[in-house]
């Protein structure tokens, strides 16, 4: 009788370990493309990522660099005050996207150009993503607006 209980206990523990390992593997597999690291333009220039790596870049759209091409093709440079990275994007830009405005893009760095698959712009006149603010503050470019009250 004791041997049967011990065997059952070992079987339950082994099954639990296998289930935990399986669920961990499934979560990791599901998130393989869902995790995108943020980099500032200075970080991209200092240590360019591999062309296969998908990441997010953010900063300010550099003045005088926004060029609209054929159809929905757009090129511009994003800067954090310390470095600029050229960006190319094919698609419809957000309404509040413009020169001198904050943006975050998702894509790959290929042949010296960030090829964006998604561009996000601030959603109102005061909001800017925290990662972009941190990168701009580190370069000494960003100064928070005065709070009205």
C-alpha positions as CSV (number, residue, x, y, z in Angstrom):
1,X,0.0,0.0,0.0
2,X,2.8,2.4,0.9
3,X,4.6,1.7,-2.4
4,X,1.5,2.5,-4.4
5,X,1.0,5.9,-2.7
6,X,4.7,6.7,-3.2
7,X,4.5,5.8,-6.9
8,X,1.3,7.9,-7.4
9,X,3.0,10.9,-5.7
10,X,6.0,10.6,-8.0
11,X,3.7,10.3,-11.0
12,X,1.8,13.4,-10.1
13,X,5.0,15.4,-9.5
14,X,6.4,14.2,-12.8
15,X,3.2,15.2,-14.6
16,X,3.2,18.6,-13.0
17,X,6.9,19.2,-14.0
18,X,6.1,18.2,-17.6
19,X,3.0,20.4,-17.7
20,X,5.0,23.4,-16.3
21,X,7.8,22.9,-18.8
22,X,5.3,22.6,-21.7
23,X,3.4,25.7,-20.7
24,X,6.6,27.7,-20.3
25,X,7.7,26.6,-23.8
26,X,4.3,27.6,-25.3
27,X,4.5,31.1,-23.6
28,X,8.0,31.6,-24.9
29,X,7.0,30.5,-28.4
30,X,4.0,32.8,-28.4
31,X,6.1,35.8,-27.3
32,X,9.1,35.3,-29.7
33,X,7.9,38.1,-31.9
34,X,6.0,40.1,-29.3
35,X,9.0,41.5,-27.4
36,X,10.6,44.5,-29.0
37,X,13.4,46.3,-27.2
38,X,13.5,50.2,-27.3
39,X,16.6,51.9,-28.5
40,X,17.4,55.6,-28.9
41,X,19.1,56.8,-32.1
42,X,22.4,57.2,-30.2
43,X,22.3,53.6,-29.2
44,X,21.6,52.4,-32.7
45,X,24.5,54.5,-34.1
46,X,26.9,53.2,-31.3
47,X,26.0,49.6,-31.7
48,X,24.0,48.8,-34.8
49,X,21.7,45.8,-34.3
50,X,21.6,42.8,-36.7
51,X,19.3,43.3,-39.7
52,X,17.1,40.4,-38.4
53,X,16.4,42.0,-35.0
54,X,13.1,43.8,-34.6
55,X,13.2,46.7,-32.2
56,X,11.6,50.0,-31.4
57,X,13.3,53.4,-32.0
58,X,12.1,56.7,-30.7
59,X,12.9,60.3,-30.6
60,X,12.0,63.5,-32.5
61,X,11.4,63.7,-36.2
62,X,14.3,65.9,-37.4
63,X,13.4,69.2,-38.9
64,X,13.7,69.4,-42.7
65,X,14.1,65.6,-43.2
66,X,10.4,64.6,-43.9
67,X,10.1,63.6,-47.5
68,X,6.9,62.1,-49.0
69,X,7.6,59.8,-51.9
70,X,5.4,57.9,-54.3
71,X,2.1,56.7,-52.8
72,X,2.5,56.1,-49.1
73,X,6.3,56.0,-49.0
74,X,7.8,58.3,-46.5
75,X,11.4,59.0,-45.4
76,X,12.7,61.1,-42.5
77,X,15.3,61.1,-39.8
78,X,14.7,60.5,-36.1
79,X,17.0,62.1,-33.6
80,X,17.6,62.2,-29.8
81,X,19.8,65.3,-30.1
82,X,23.0,63.1,-30.0
83,X,22.6,61.1,-33.3
84,X,20.2,60.8,-36.2
85,X,19.0,57.7,-37.9
86,X,17.3,57.7,-41.3
87,X,13.9,56.0,-41.4
88,X,11.9,54.7,-44.3
89,X,8.2,53.7,-44.0
90,X,5.5,52.6,-46.4
91,X,2.0,53.2,-45.0
92,X,-0.3,55.8,-43.7
93,X,1.2,58.0,-41.0
94,X,-0.7,59.1,-37.9
95,X,-2.5,62.4,-38.0
96,X,-0.3,64.1,-35.4
97,X,3.0,62.9,-37.1
98,X,5.2,65.8,-38.1
99,X,8.6,67.4,-38.0
100,X,9.8,68.2,-34.5
101,X,7.3,65.9,-33.0
102,X,7.9,62.7,-30.9
103,X,7.5,59.3,-32.5
104,X,8.2,55.6,-31.9
105,X,8.7,53.2,-34.7
106,X,9.0,49.4,-34.9
107,X,11.1,47.7,-37.5
108,X,14.6,46.6,-38.5
109,X,17.9,48.4,-39.1
110,X,19.0,47.4,-42.6
111,X,21.9,49.0,-44.6
112,X,22.1,52.0,-42.3
113,X,18.4,52.8,-42.5
114,X,15.6,51.9,-40.0
115,X,12.9,50.2,-42.1
116,X,9.8,50.8,-40.1
117,X,6.7,48.5,-40.2
118,X,4.8,50.6,-37.7
119,X,5.0,54.3,-36.8
120,X,3.3,55.7,-33.7
121,X,3.0,59.4,-32.9
122,X,2.0,61.2,-29.7
123,X,-1.8,61.1,-29.2
124,X,-2.2,64.8,-28.1
125,X,-0.2,67.9,-27.8
126,X,1.3,67.1,-24.4
127,X,1.9,63.3,-24.4
128,X,5.2,61.7,-25.4
129,X,6.2,58.0,-24.7
130,X,8.2,57.6,-21.5
131,X,11.0,55.8,-23.4
132,X,11.4,58.8,-25.8
133,X,11.4,61.3,-22.9
134,X,14.1,59.3,-21.1
135,X,16.3,59.1,-24.2
136,X,15.9,62.8,-24.9
137,X,16.5,63.8,-21.3
138,X,19.7,61.7,-21.3
139,X,20.9,63.8,-24.3
140,X,19.9,67.0,-22.6
141,X,17.4,67.9,-25.4
142,X,14.0,67.4,-23.6
143,X,12.6,69.8,-21.1
144,X,9.1,69.1,-19.7
145,X,6.5,71.7,-20.4
146,X,5.3,73.8,-17.5
147,X,2.2,72.5,-15.8
148,X,-0.8,74.8,-16.1
149,X,-2.9,75.2,-13.1
